[in-house]
Amino acid sequence: MNIKTRRYLAIFITCAATLVLYGTAAYRVEQARQQPQSGFASCNFERCIPHTATLNALK
């Protein structure tokens, strides 16, 4: 295997790993988004009112 082939293989593996990590993160975000958020916040069209101290600290 020459140096050019190794370089292209390294670039391909890096891109594939990046895509896998991005896909995994997007999948986990989508799964979390679809979970029912009981007791997390009361939302209407104007604003969301959080029910936890950590979210109140962000105001």
C-alpha positions as CSV (number, residue, x, y, z in Angstrom):
1,M,0.0,0.0,0.0
2,N,1.6,3.3,-1.1
3,I,1.4,6.6,0.8
4,K,-1.3,8.0,-1.5
5,T,-3.6,5.1,-0.8
6,R,-3.0,5.3,2.9
7,R,-3.8,9.0,2.9
8,Y,-7.1,8.5,1.0
9,L,-8.0,5.6,3.4
10,A,-7.2,7.8,6.4
11,I,-9.4,10.6,5.0
12,F,-12.2,8.2,4.2
13,I,-12.1,6.7,7.7
14,T,-12.1,10.1,9.3
15,C,-15.1,11.2,7.2
16,A,-17.0,8.0,8.0
17,A,-16.3,8.3,11.7
18,T,-17.5,11.9,11.7
19,L,-20.7,11.0,9.8
20,V,-21.4,8.1,12.3
21,L,-20.9,10.4,15.3
22,Y,-23.2,13.1,13.8
23,G,-25.8,10.5,12.9
24,T,-25.7,9.0,16.4
25,A,-26.1,12.4,18.0
26,A,-29.0,13.4,15.6
27,Y,-30.7,10.1,16.4
28,R,-30.4,10.6,20.2
29,V,-31.6,14.2,19.9
30,E,-34.6,13.0,17.9
31,Q,-35.4,10.3,20.5
32,A,-35.1,12.8,23.3
33,R,-37.4,15.2,21.5
34,Q,-40.1,12.6,21.1
35,Q,-40.1,11.7,24.8
36,P,-43.0,13.2,26.7
37,Q,-41.8,16.1,28.8
38,S,-44.0,15.7,31.9
39,G,-43.3,18.3,34.5
40,F,-40.5,19.9,32.5
41,A,-42.1,23.1,31.3
42,S,-45.5,24.6,30.6
43,C,-45.4,26.1,27.1
44,N,-47.8,28.2,25.1
45,F,-47.2,30.3,22.0
46,E,-45.6,33.2,23.9
47,R,-43.2,31.6,26.3
48,C,-42.3,28.5,28.2
49,I,-42.4,28.5,32.0
50,P,-39.8,26.1,33.4
51,H,-40.6,24.2,36.6
52,T,-37.0,23.4,37.6
53,A,-34.5,25.6,39.3
54,T,-31.8,25.0,36.7
55,L,-33.9,26.4,33.9
56,N,-35.0,29.4,36.1
57,A,-31.3,30.2,36.6
58,L,-30.9,30.6,32.8
59,K,-33.3,33.6,32.7
